[in-house]
């Protein structure tokens, strides 16, 4: 395989998995080390990010 194919494979499959694992670890770390008020802010931020991600995905599918 050429380097171009391998790098494209890494960007499409491996990088999102690594980003997801790092995001879950980071959220878990901040969740355990935050107060009740901080947990509410984290939850609100995650809900907003989820709504934006779903909206963007639906927009890109139908566009």
N, C-alpha and C positions, 0 to 999 in steps of 0.2 A: 504494500500500500504506500501511496505517496504521503508526504508530510501534509499536503493540502487536505486530503481526505481525512486523515487522522485528526487534524486540528478542527475541521468542520464537525466531525463526530463528537469531539470533546466539547465544543461550544454548544451543540444541540442537546446533548444528553448528560454529560458528566457535570458541567458547570451548573445547570439548574439544580441538580441533586445536592451538590456541595453548598450552594447558596441556601437551599431549603434547610439543610442540616444546621448550618451556622445560624440562620434566622431562628429556628426552633430553640437552639441552645441559648442564644442571646435573650430571647423572650423569657425563657425559663429562668435564666440567671437573674434578670431584672425583676421578674415576678416574685421570686423568693426573697429578694433583698429590698422590697419596697413596702411602704405602709399601705394602709387601706385606701387612702386617697390616691396614692400612686398606682395601685392596682386598678382603680376605677379609670384613671387616665389611660393606662395601658390597654384596658379592655375597650374603651371608647375609640382609641386610635386604631386598634385591630379591626373593630367593626367598620369604621370609616374606610380603612384600607381594603377590606373585603368587598364592600359595596362598590368602591371605585374599580377594583380588579374585575368584578363580575360585570359591571357596566361597560368597561373597556373591552372585555372579551366578547360580549354580546354585540357591541358596536363593530368590532373588527370582523366578526363572523358574518354579519348581515351587510357590511359595506362592500 
